[in-house]
């Protein structure tokens, strides 16, 4: 009974990622690759994404602190790469916040960029916390508990 309840929670949690538009259909595509033989593929992909993102976020935070000598071109370049990696894993809200931050950087609006970056950081931290919890729950219930993507689930 506990396993059934846990699986229902996992399905609901997963669906909330799409309902809240935290993740998009790219997540589903990665999930399908997992089903083809590597049961922890998705978790490994996100572990690499989060590890790589730590450096990116630190680089942008450092640049924002050095406002008088900030290289906007470099900040934009770093954010552009981060946008690509976020899109490749389906991190929809993070990607959207990167686009917003890059807009302010391109305009030279450092205050706007700083506020947008804080929102980006908030979305990133939210994604990381939710997915870490999700993957922990999946380990407890078994990968078959995740469900699958369908047109009704993904917005």
N, C-alpha and C positions, 0 to 999 in steps of 0.2 A: 504494500500500500504506500509506504514511504517513497519508493522508487517512482511509482506512478505520479504521486504528488510533485516530486522533484522534477520529473519530466514535464509536467504541465507548467511548472514555474519557469523552466528553461524556455519552453515554447513561447510563453507570454513575454519573457524578458527579451528574447530574440525579436519578437514582433514589435516590441516597443522601440527597438533600434530603428526600425523602418517607419513606424508611426511618427516618431519624433524627428525623423529625417537625419538621424545621427549617421546612419550608414545608407548606402545606395546599392544598386544592382551589381556593382563590381564586387562587393562582399559575397554575393551569391555565386558569382563566377569563380571566385577563389574557393568557396565552399565546395563547389562541384569538383574541383581538382583534388580536394581532400578525399572525396569519396572514391577516387580512383587509386587507392592503395596506400596512402600515407595518412593515417588517422589523426595525426597532430600537425598536419601541414598548415592549417589556418592559424593555429596558435604560434607556430614557428615564424610565419610571415609577419604576424603582428608583433612578436617579440623583436624581430629585426627592425621593424618600422619604429617601434618605441625606442629601441636602443639608438638608432640613427637620429631620431628626432631630438633626443636629448642634446646632442651636439649642435644641431641647427638652432634650437631654442636658446641655448646658451650664447651662441654667436650673435643672434639678433638682440638678445637682452644686453649683452656687452656693448654692442653698437649703439643701442638706445641710451645707454648711460654716458657714452662719450659724445654727447650731442654736438659739441663744438668741432669735433673732427670726424663726424660720421660720414662714411662713404655710402651714399644712398644707392649707388650702382651696385655695390657689393651686397648690401642688404636686400635689394630687389633680386639679385641673382640667387642668393641663398633661399629667399622665400619662393622663388620660381621653382627651384629644385624640390623644395618641401611640398609645394602644391602638387607637383607631379607624383611624388611618392604617396601623398595623401589620397590623390585620385586613384592611384593604382590599387589601393586597398579598400576603397569605397568609403573613406572617412569624409563624408559629405559636409558636415557642419564645419569641420576643421578646414577643409578645402575652401569653403565659402568665406571663412574668416581670413584665410590667407589672401584671397582675392581682394577683400576689403582692405586689408593692411597694405597690400601692394599699391592699391589705388592712392592711398594717402602718401605713401613713399614716392610714387611717381609725381604727385602734385607738390612734393617738397613740404607737405604739412606734417611736421614732426610731432606736434601735439596730437593731431588726429591719428597718426601712425602709432603713437604710443598707446593711446586708448584702444585702438583697433587690435593692437598686439596683445593687450591684456585680455581682450575678449577671445582672441585666438588661443591664448594660453588656457583660459577657462574651459573652452570647448575641448581642447586637447586633453586636459586633465580629466574632464568628465568622460571622454571616450576611453581613456586608459583605465580609469577606475571601473567603468561598466564592463569593459571587455575582460579585464582581469577577473572580475567576479564571475562573468559568464563562463570563461574557460575553466575556472575552478569548479563551478557547478557541473559543467559537462564531464569533467573527470570523475566526479562523484557518481553521475548517472550513466555514463557511457555515451559515446559519440552519436549513437542512434537517436538520442534524445533531442538533438538540435532541430530536427524538422527539415523542411526544404523551402526553397523560394518559389513563389508563384506570383502571378500578376496581381493577385489581391493583396499580397504582403508588401510588395515593393512599390513605393510611390514614385 
